Amino acid sequence: MTTDAPSPRIRRIRRREALQGWLYAAPTALFVGVLFVIPLILVAVMSFADWPLFAGFRGWNVPENYVTAVNNRLFWQAVRFTILYTVVATVLLIGLGLGLALLVQESSRWRSFLRTAFLIPSALGLASASLLFYVLYSPLAGPFADWMQAADFTILGTPASALWATVFLIVWRFTGFYMLLLLVGLQAIPGDVYEAARIDGSSRWQTFIHITVPLLRSTFALTIVMCVTGSLLAFEQFYILTKGGPDNSTMTVVQLMYSMAFQGQNDLGVSGALSVIVLLALVAINIFQLRVLRGREGS
């Protein structure tokens, strides 16, 4: 059995549609190629090279760059602190975001006002918010300066207080954003499900545990992946507020990467090796998270 070949007119239409598709995709492909693919290739090349900041390429250096990056005295300290910060920030952001989303959903009179009020901090850039809180925490010009001088205490002066001060900034800045994501997930849950639960006599807690949480799994997967990825790549808030101090106690992995490239060692090769390690770790963590969350959703 044979089929008729497309006519020349149909072939021209198909070629025109294919060309239009490529033209529509070209700006995005160019953007991704220039700002992601090319820098990624360059970092990978640097990670295998002897590449001082001010001297340029001086030959290949495999695998010494990776050994040097892992053996750095601050590497494992930065890894431990980054993991601690990620766990604390993720739990608080998702927990508070869900609480605010439930509050906004339940409230009818103040719904619009509460949504706007909680979402306003998300419109401020992270660097700007960090500078704002840097002044807030300042022992010289901040609103708590007199109290800190009287108590001989600095908010950013100890490892614990510096961590929690930065976490407070992140919670203030991002909770409204995660509230919005979780609110969208809550509004996607059919009202008939809650009505059936009320008819069956389920309490609010039982409805939350057995209906709301299971039906929000896909939203939780998105928010957790975003929150974990953003926390593992934390840089601006710690660079502006603490500079990694006191005594490198708030040094994140990305800060260490920056320090290796532009401070101290001025070695782009070692910094590139650390960048590749962080990238591979992020890919592995995200794959693990998605598999676990999707597996639970399927079960």
Contacts in CASP RR format, 6 or more apart in sequence:
PFRMAT RR
TARGET T0000
AUTHOR 0000-0000-0000
METHOD contacts of the structure
MODEL  1
MTTDAPSPRIRRIRRREALQGWLYAAPTALFVGVLFVIPLILVAVMSFAD
WPLFAGFRGWNVPENYVTAVNNRLFWQAVRFTILYTVVATVLLIGLGLGL
ALLVQESSRWRSFLRTAFLIPSALGLASASLLFYVLYSPLAGPFADWMQA
ADFTILGTPASALWATVFLIVWRFTGFYMLLLLVGLQAIPGDVYEAARID
GSSRWQTFIHITVPLLRSTFALTIVMCVTGSLLAFEQFYILTKGGPDNST
MTVVQLMYSMAFQGQNDLGVSGALSVIVLLALVAINIFQLRVLRGREGS
6 14 0 8 1.000
40 279 0 8 1.000
43 272 0 8 1.000
43 275 0 8 1.000
43 276 0 8 1.000
44 276 0 8 1.000
46 268 0 8 1.000
46 269 0 8 1.000
46 271 0 8 1.000
46 272 0 8 1.000
47 65 0 8 1.000
47 66 0 8 1.000
47 269 0 8 1.000
47 272 0 8 1.000
47 273 0 8 1.000
47 275 0 8 1.000
47 276 0 8 1.000
48 60 0 8 1.000
48 61 0 8 1.000
48 62 0 8 1.000
48 65 0 8 1.000
49 57 0 8 1.000
49 58 0 8 1.000
49 59 0 8 1.000
49 60 0 8 1.000
49 61 0 8 1.000
49 65 0 8 1.000
49 269 0 8 1.000
50 57 0 8 1.000
50 58 0 8 1.000
50 59 0 8 1.000
50 60 0 8 1.000
50 61 0 8 1.000
50 65 0 8 1.000
50 269 0 8 1.000
51 57 0 8 1.000
51 58 0 8 1.000
51 61 0 8 1.000
51 267 0 8 1.000
51 268 0 8 1.000
51 269 0 8 1.000
52 58 0 8 1.000
52 266 0 8 1.000
52 267 0 8 1.000
52 268 0 8 1.000
53 261 0 8 1.000
53 262 0 8 1.000
53 266 0 8 1.000
53 267 0 8 1.000
53 268 0 8 1.000
54 266 0 8 1.000
56 268 0 8 1.000
61 269 0 8 1.000
65 269 0 8 1.000
65 270 0 8 1.000
65 272 0 8 1.000
65 273 0 8 1.000
66 273 0 8 1.000
66 276 0 8 1.000
66 277 0 8 1.000
68 267 0 8 1.000
68 270 0 8 1.000
68 273 0 8 1.000
69 75 0 8 1.000
69 260 0 8 1.000
69 270 0 8 1.000
69 271 0 8 1.000
69 272 0 8 1.000
69 273 0 8 1.000
69 274 0 8 1.000
69 277 0 8 1.000
70 277 0 8 1.000
72 256 0 8 1.000
72 260 0 8 1.000
72 270 0 8 1.000
74 248 0 8 1.000
74 251 0 8 1.000
74 256 0 8 1.000
75 256 0 8 1.000
75 274 0 8 1.000
77 248 0 8 1.000
77 251 0 8 1.000
78 251 0 8 1.000
78 252 0 8 1.000
78 253 0 8 1.000
78 255 0 8 1.000
78 256 0 8 1.000
79 253 0 8 1.000
81 163 0 8 1.000
81 249 0 8 1.000
81 250 0 8 1.000
81 251 0 8 1.000
81 252 0 8 1.000
82 231 0 8 1.000
82 232 0 8 1.000
82 234 0 8 1.000
82 252 0 8 1.000
82 253 0 8 1.000
84 163 0 8 1.000
85 163 0 8 1.000
85 166 0 8 1.000
85 167 0 8 1.000
85 231 0 8 1.000
85 234 0 8 1.000
85 252 0 8 1.000
86 228 0 8 1.000
86 231 0 8 1.000
86 232 0 8 1.000
86 234 0 8 1.000
88 163 0 8 1.000
88 167 0 8 1.000
89 167 0 8 1.000
89 170 0 8 1.000
89 171 0 8 1.000
89 227 0 8 1.000
89 231 0 8 1.000
89 234 0 8 1.000
90 224 0 8 1.000
90 227 0 8 1.000
90 228 0 8 1.000
90 231 0 8 1.000
92 167 0 8 1.000
92 171 0 8 1.000
92 175 0 8 1.000
93 170 0 8 1.000
93 171 0 8 1.000
93 174 0 8 1.000
93 175 0 8 1.000
93 178 0 8 1.000
93 227 0 8 1.000
94 178 0 8 1.000
94 182 0 8 1.000
94 220 0 8 1.000
94 223 0 8 1.000
94 224 0 8 1.000
94 227 0 8 1.000
96 171 0 8 1.000
96 175 0 8 1.000
96 178 0 8 1.000
96 179 0 8 1.000
97 175 0 8 1.000
97 176 0 8 1.000
97 178 0 8 1.000
97 179 0 8 1.000
97 182 0 8 1.000
98 179 0 8 1.000
98 182 0 8 1.000
98 216 0 8 1.000
99 179 0 8 1.000
100 114 0 8 1.000
100 118 0 8 1.000
100 175 0 8 1.000
100 176 0 8 1.000
100 179 0 8 1.000
101 179 0 8 1.000
101 180 0 8 1.000
101 182 0 8 1.000
101 183 0 8 1.000
101 186 0 8 1.000
102 186 0 8 1.000
103 114 0 8 1.000
104 111 0 8 1.000
104 114 0 8 1.000
104 115 0 8 1.000
104 118 0 8 1.000
104 179 0 8 1.000
104 183 0 8 1.000
105 183 0 8 1.000
105 186 0 8 1.000
105 187 0 8 1.000
107 114 0 8 1.000
115 180 0 8 1.000
115 183 0 8 1.000
118 175 0 8 1.000
118 176 0 8 1.000
118 179 0 8 1.000
119 176 0 8 1.000
119 177 0 8 1.000
119 179 0 8 1.000
119 180 0 8 1.000
121 129 0 8 1.000
121 172 0 8 1.000
121 173 0 8 1.000
121 174 0 8 1.000
121 175 0 8 1.000
121 176 0 8 1.000
122 173 0 8 1.000
122 174 0 8 1.000
122 176 0 8 1.000
122 177 0 8 1.000
122 180 0 8 1.000
124 132 0 8 1.000
124 173 0 8 1.000
125 173 0 8 1.000
126 173 0 8 1.000
126 236 0 8 1.000
126 237 0 8 1.000
127 236 0 8 1.000
127 240 0 8 1.000
129 169 0 8 1.000
129 172 0 8 1.000
129 173 0 8 1.000
129 237 0 8 1.000
130 169 0 8 1.000
130 236 0 8 1.000
130 237 0 8 1.000
130 240 0 8 1.000
130 241 0 8 1.000
131 240 0 8 1.000
133 165 0 8 1.000
133 168 0 8 1.000
133 169 0 8 1.000
133 241 0 8 1.000
134 240 0 8 1.000
134 241 0 8 1.000
135 141 0 8 1.000
135 142 0 8 1.000
136 142 0 8 1.000
136 143 0 8 1.000
136 144 0 8 1.000
137 144 0 8 1.000
137 155 0 8 1.000
137 156 0 8 1.000
137 165 0 8 1.000
137 241 0 8 1.000
138 145 0 8 1.000
139 145 0 8 1.000
139 148 0 8 1.000
139 149 0 8 1.000
139 154 0 8 1.000
139 155 0 8 1.000
144 155 0 8 1.000
148 154 0 8 1.000
148 155 0 8 1.000
154 161 0 8 1.000
155 161 0 8 1.000
155 162 0 8 1.000
155 165 0 8 1.000
156 162 0 8 1.000
156 165 0 8 1.000
156 241 0 8 1.000
156 242 0 8 1.000
156 246 0 8 1.000
157 246 0 8 1.000
158 246 0 8 1.000
159 245 0 8 1.000
159 246 0 8 1.000
159 247 0 8 1.000
159 249 0 8 1.000
159 250 0 8 1.000
162 241 0 8 1.000
162 242 0 8 1.000
162 245 0 8 1.000
162 246 0 8 1.000
162 249 0 8 1.000
162 250 0 8 1.000
163 250 0 8 1.000
165 241 0 8 1.000
166 237 0 8 1.000
166 238 0 8 1.000
166 241 0 8 1.000
166 242 0 8 1.000
166 250 0 8 1.000
169 237 0 8 1.000
169 241 0 8 1.000
170 237 0 8 1.000
174 227 0 8 1.000
178 223 0 8 1.000
178 227 0 8 1.000
181 219 0 8 1.000
181 222 0 8 1.000
181 223 0 8 1.000
182 216 0 8 1.000
182 219 0 8 1.000
182 223 0 8 1.000
184 219 0 8 1.000
185 216 0 8 1.000
185 219 0 8 1.000
186 212 0 8 1.000
186 216 0 8 1.000
189 211 0 8 1.000
189 212 0 8 1.000
189 215 0 8 1.000
189 216 0 8 1.000
193 211 0 8 1.000
193 215 0 8 1.000
194 207 0 8 1.000
194 211 0 8 1.000
197 206 0 8 1.000
197 207 0 8 1.000
197 210 0 8 1.000
197 211 0 8 1.000
198 207 0 8 1.000
202 210 0 8 1.000
202 211 0 8 1.000
217 293 0 8 1.000
217 296 0 8 1.000
217 297 0 8 1.000
218 297 0 8 1.000
220 293 0 8 1.000
221 289 0 8 1.000
221 290 0 8 1.000
221 293 0 8 1.000
221 294 0 8 1.000
221 297 0 8 1.000
224 289 0 8 1.000
224 293 0 8 1.000
225 286 0 8 1.000
225 289 0 8 1.000
225 290 0 8 1.000
228 285 0 8 1.000
228 286 0 8 1.000
228 289 0 8 1.000
229 282 0 8 1.000
229 286 0 8 1.000
232 253 0 8 1.000
232 278 0 8 1.000
232 281 0 8 1.000
232 282 0 8 1.000
232 285 0 8 1.000
233 254 0 8 1.000
233 278 0 8 1.000
233 282 0 8 1.000
234 252 0 8 1.000
234 254 0 8 1.000
235 252 0 8 1.000
235 254 0 8 1.000
235 255 0 8 1.000
235 258 0 8 1.000
238 244 0 8 1.000
238 250 0 8 1.000
238 251 0 8 1.000
238 252 0 8 1.000
238 255 0 8 1.000
239 255 0 8 1.000
239 258 0 8 1.000
242 250 0 8 1.000
244 250 0 8 1.000
244 251 0 8 1.000
244 252 0 8 1.000
244 255 0 8 1.000
245 251 0 8 1.000
251 259 0 8 1.000
253 274 0 8 1.000
253 278 0 8 1.000
254 278 0 8 1.000
256 274 0 8 1.000
257 271 0 8 1.000
257 272 0 8 1.000
257 274 0 8 1.000
257 275 0 8 1.000
257 278 0 8 1.000
258 271 0 8 1.000
259 265 0 8 1.000
260 267 0 8 1.000
260 270 0 8 1.000
260 271 0 8 1.000
260 274 0 8 1.000
261 267 0 8 1.000
261 268 0 8 1.000
261 271 0 8 1.000
261 272 0 8 1.000
END
